Amino acid sequence: MARLFPTWTPARGPVVGPEERLPGGAMLALGLQHVVAMSGATILGPLLMGFDPNLAILFSGIGTLLFFLITGGRVPSYLGSSFAFIAVVVAVTGYSGTGLNPNIGPALGGIIAAGALYAVVGLVVMRAGTGWIERLMPPVVTGAVGAAIGLNLAPVAARGVEGSAPEVVVGIGTLLAVSLLAVYAPQGLRRVSILGGTVAGYLLHLVLANGLGLGAAIDFGGIATAPWFGLPRFQAPTFETGAMLMIAPVAIILIAENLGHIKAVGAMTGVNMDRHMGRAFLGDGVATMLAGGGGGTGVTTYVENIGVMAMTRVYSTLIFVVAALFAIALGFSPKFGALLQTVPKPVLGGLAVAVFGLIAAAMARIWVDNKVDFSDPRNLLTVGVTLIAGAGDLTIRLGGFAIGGIGTATLAAIGLYQLLGLRRGANRGEPRDKTPR
């Protein structure tokens, strides 16, 4: 009988596999690093939709634990706020862009619908296997979608390091600190290079802004007045057909993100994780439904944390249990939440440049490892169009329905690849598709 969870063995090399573990101190540091890596986007996402960021952090931790349980602790992943929901939530609620969203109920109902659709796909994959998913989204498609997601976030990262001269110095200083620690530091420090870079950037900002008066000083007043413990304000969903029909298709994007995540982690670890794909979809779908039921944002496997894994080469699934517990503590502690929100914008921008760039690079590795043939115009056009749609944030509006850059990139990758393969059998003179199945 198969074990519910693996037996995590002590790590013995510089690469720590999903079913290996590190000493307790290293586990705590790495878990905190993953919280730092996800925090910028997990806070920014709900703010753009008018959601409570403390609730988003809380449900990201709970969702990650659910994902860990449903996948049997075999898929390294952190679940954070999905940006794929932003455009449709804003469209459904008519959110003005400031303060808490007063019409959050229909959006939460739509998020639950998206999670339910996602979970159903997971159950189908568990029953029927991954073959149909592989045919629909082979490595050339999943790599393109994953890279487009990373590039779609590039303007966010770039804007994070723009501004006054001191802000640029802090952003670039943070990026250099992360890079230097990742390459030149001893092995133990390399594994926490993101956290170390965050501390370095934070201290640099303190010196320049709070100490020398160059730029906006960090305000610690919110930390002083915030209580240590407190219950967040949960929100109840309402179920409106129009909102559900508009938001539910976001599940397609979440599937592509999760599929790309599994492929990327499999490529980085050398462990084939396809057999866990159905459970991963189910776990993410259930976590999204739970978040929508309490006032949180829809969640997805987080690209920021893929970047952290790529940099540290630590893939132990136990790290994400630690990170989830940290996130839950933050969700129930307004003081910790206030502290996290004091991380300066240029520090988060510097981190984003490093991590988002690693996302695109990790997706490119999928193409290399699967020997995708870029002399084949089918593959070349699929990737080219997808990257432009994602990087340019191509948005298509049909009446009240809008599909943002990640959505159009996903649809372009899947649709164009299938369209360009329709007559492969009939046209013998055309190059054959050499993309591995």
Beta strands, then each sheet from edge to edge (+ up, - down):
strand 1: 9-10
strand 2: 20-21
strand 3: 79-81
strand 4: 299-301
strand 5: 396-398
strand 6: 401-403
sheet 1: 1+ 2+
sheet 2: 3+ 4-
sheet 3: 5+ 6-
end
